[in-house]
Amino acid sequence: MSYTPAELRNLRTLSTGACCDLKIQRNAERVWLCCRGGVTLERKTRSGKWYVSEGGCHPPIALAV
């Protein structure tokens, strides 16, 4: 599924980071909406570490998650 920053703004915030709001969390994926309008997708490695796999704090991309 693909989300735009506008769609993510309407979702409940699960957690707040330094400048981003966590909008979606699944087993091995997190989707963050940045205050600057960007979208970040994090994925979890098998060892349990999170890393940014797509996006970032700057717009204007929509991510397929």
C-alpha positions as CSV (number, residue, x, y, z in Angstrom):
1,M,0.0,0.0,0.0
2,S,1.2,3.5,-0.7
3,Y,0.8,6.5,1.7
4,T,1.2,10.2,1.0
5,P,2.2,12.6,3.7
6,A,-1.4,14.0,3.7
7,E,-2.8,10.5,4.3
8,L,-0.4,9.8,7.1
9,R,-1.3,13.1,8.9
10,N,-4.8,11.8,9.4
11,L,-3.6,8.6,11.1
12,R,-3.2,8.4,14.9
13,T,0.4,9.1,16.1
14,L,1.8,6.0,17.9
15,S,5.0,7.6,19.1
16,T,7.0,10.8,18.6
17,G,10.7,10.9,17.8
18,A,13.1,13.9,17.5
19,C,11.2,15.4,14.5
20,C,9.0,12.6,13.3
21,D,5.7,11.0,14.3
22,L,5.4,7.2,14.1
23,K,2.2,6.5,12.2
24,I,2.3,2.8,11.3
25,Q,4.1,0.0,13.0
26,R,4.1,-3.6,11.9
27,N,6.3,-6.5,12.9
28,A,9.3,-5.5,10.9
29,E,8.2,-2.1,9.4
30,R,7.7,1.4,10.7
31,V,6.4,4.4,8.8
32,W,7.3,7.9,10.1
33,L,5.9,11.3,9.1
34,C,8.4,14.1,9.5
35,C,7.5,17.6,10.6
36,R,9.1,18.8,7.3
37,G,6.7,16.7,5.3
38,G,8.8,13.7,4.4
39,V,8.0,10.1,4.9
40,T,10.5,7.5,6.2
41,L,10.2,3.7,6.1
42,E,12.3,1.8,8.6
43,R,12.8,-2.0,8.5
44,K,14.1,-4.4,11.1
45,T,17.0,-6.7,10.5
46,R,16.9,-10.3,11.7
47,S,19.2,-9.2,14.5
48,G,16.5,-6.7,15.7
49,K,18.1,-3.5,14.6
50,W,16.1,-0.8,12.8
51,Y,17.4,0.9,9.6
52,V,16.0,3.5,7.2
53,S,15.2,1.6,4.0
54,E,13.4,4.4,2.1
55,G,12.6,8.1,2.2
56,G,13.7,10.7,4.7
57,C,12.7,13.9,6.3
58,H,12.3,15.8,3.1
59,P,9.2,15.5,0.8
60,P,7.7,14.7,-1.7
61,I,7.7,10.9,-2.0
62,A,5.0,8.4,-1.2
63,L,6.2,5.0,0.1
64,A,4.7,1.6,-0.8
65,V,4.4,-0.3,2.5
